[in-house]
Amino acid sequence: MSHISSLTTELAALLIQNDFLRSEADERNIRAAREAERQAIADEIAAMRDAADAIVTEAWVQGGMAAAGGVAQCAGSLGQAGNSAPGPNASQVELGEFRKKNLQLEALAKGGAGLASIAGPAGELLGGVPKAHAETDAARARHAAEQAGSRAEEAAAHRDRVERHTEQVFDLVEGTLDTEHQGNFAILANF
């Protein structure tokens, strides 16, 4: 083997070794990126479930408060309707009791109306805000999954380029060795 082909072979061996190391690094990067992508997708799903739970909480709070307010309104209104006024010969005590009870029932009805009116904002506060946070977390996780997927694709493309480079180096070495062997055979043929 001549000195030039020996150097070419050594250089080719170093290039191939370097390509092998780069290919292994790409494989590790692909695995890490795919794992990050899987984790980000799992985080997105968890955040979406949190958002769904917040929607349920919001509905329960709104529905519960609206129902309680409706019951209070009905009780107040029905109580007022059923609270019969004392007769013309009623004492001041009876009239006072009637007014007191009527005011209490009116207050109950107004309180129920008030409770029903804040059901929406209370539900939004207790369910809507956590839902918005969960949706933000889901979007952040989706973005992370997309980035991890892109990193995996880039690493795979780089690995493919490295493999093509390795094939070119093999072809170069093979051509060099063939040329050297032909030269050696030509020299041997002269003897």
C-alpha positions, 0 to 999 in steps of 0.5 A: 500500500502506498503512502498516499493511499494509506493516508487516504485510508486513515483519513477515511477511517477517521471520517467514518468514525466521526460520522458514526459518532455524529449519527449516534448523537443524532439518534440520542437527540431524536430519542430525547426529542420524541420523549419530550414530544410525548411528555408535552402531549401528555401535559397538553392532555392533562391541561385539557382535562383540567380545563374540562374540570373547570367547566364542570366546576363553573357549571355546578357553581352557576347552577347551584347558585341559580337554583338556590336563588330561585328557591329563595325567590319562590319561597319569598314570593309564596310566603308573601302570598300566603301571609294573610293580612290581619283583619280590621280588628287586629291589634298593633302587635298582630299588624307589626308581626304581619309587616315583619314577616312580610319584610322578611319574605320580601328580603328572602325574595330579593336575596334570592334574586341577588343570588341568582344574579351573581351566579354567572360571575361567581361561576366564572370566577371559580370555574372560568378563570381556572379553565382559562389557565388550563387552556393556556397550559394546554397551548404551551404544552402543544407548542412544546410538543411541536418544537420537540417534533421539529427538533426530532425531524431536524436530528433525523434529517442530519442523521440522513445527511451524515449517512449519505456522507459516510456512503460517499467516504466509503465510495472514495475509499473503495475507488482509491483502493481499486485504483491502487490494486489496479496499479499493483496488478499492472506492476505485477503483470510486468514481471 
